[in-house]
């Protein structure tokens, strides 16, 4: 285990996750379900485990209950390897009684907890990105360059860099300049890769490229402590730029698939992309698996269904339904005659018992799942939602906002039914 004794991984759980609302109304960002059976937090944790890093802290402060349950049931290490996944929520102390003020502030206030685990390097990761990376390669580059800080960076064509934090590098990938979300074409042009760096890319480029920060930082332990010995609150905007010219900063180029799932639109599109015939991210790669909770569920049951490009998780029950370009999470139930197109359905946390189903009937409460003869398009159905028969949902032509007393929310043009919401039989929206 080449890295486990010298590296600590720190996963940033994020703030309130307002850009992902309503998916974060009852859970923090790392706990948001992904790809039918995973959670967002499974991605950085799995990347760490596959890179021989098994001492992992997750820093969070909002709606942590479901994340705690998931971590406790999913990640168990043998007693001989010294591995752990610990959740560190914001806490009141004798000196501080407020929330984390940013990524850097969160790490600063937890340095005291890191000290009990001997380490030389600290790897800081985001909790809401979809990618597969061997951190061992980043660590090797860091050591070879005698770097103080290494930042993972992904090449983007200049036509697509809007809204990204860019960096200018020398031929040796030493970082020379930062620009936060530049719009001036002259500034972007000045940050494009040299021909020497372009020649090292695995994929030949037809358009000029810049390096965008992935929000993944590898610090020498002492350098991190000194960089946080101040009042700065954010790594990307303050701490990292303040080290320029004072410390040895290098970029580590990553050329694989990477998606920042920070908004409802990004979440929706990243999930639906997994239903394609050749998805951009491969959950089936046995050499670098993505780990998650073992559910012990039966196989999905599909009866007389028409299915085109879909992901169907364990425990689902579908009867004479039509699915096109959709993702169904664990325990999803879809009734006869229902048509789903471009739908991300997160499923359910449990199966209802016959007694529970009987109690629902007098109240006109639909069972968990989607009933018969529904038409749903371009939507996210969160966990434990109840949708009756003959329901039609489509956000086309409708503005972002809350509808039907909050049982339907449109965000970024995507219709969402929040966790546990109920839509009675015959609802049309």
Helices and strands as residue ranges (DSSP letters): E 7-12, G 18-20, G 29-31, E 33-34, E 38-39, H 41-50, E 55-60, H 65-74, E 84-89, H 103-108, H 111-114, E 121-126, E 129-131, H 135-144, E 149-157, G 158-160, E 165-169, E 175-180, H 185-190, H 195-198, E 209-220, H 221-227, I 235-239, H 240-242, E 249-254, E 258-260, H 264-273, E 301-303, E 306-312, E 317-319, E 322-328, E 333-334, E 339-345, H 354-362, E 369-370, E 375-381, E 386-387, E 392-394, E 401-403, G 404-406, E 408-411, E 414-417, E 422-423
